[in-house]
Amino acid sequence: MIVGFSFQGTELIGIAAGESENPEKNIPRAVRQVFWRILLFYVFAILIISLIIPYTDRACCVTT
């Protein structure tokens, strides 16, 4: 739930389709670009952070 805000805005592709000159070509391209951007910025960032923090660190396992 905390990271749900990260994926907001992808529904705007449908709105942009109504204003696009060639939606059959431009919308699939835009969807692919959004997919790769989400993958790059969010998933890879989480992967890099998880590789930097050692799994034996006790601070990761402590809850309040």
Helices and strands as residue ranges (DSSP letters): G 2-7, H 12-19, H 23-38, I 39-43, H 44-52, G 58-60
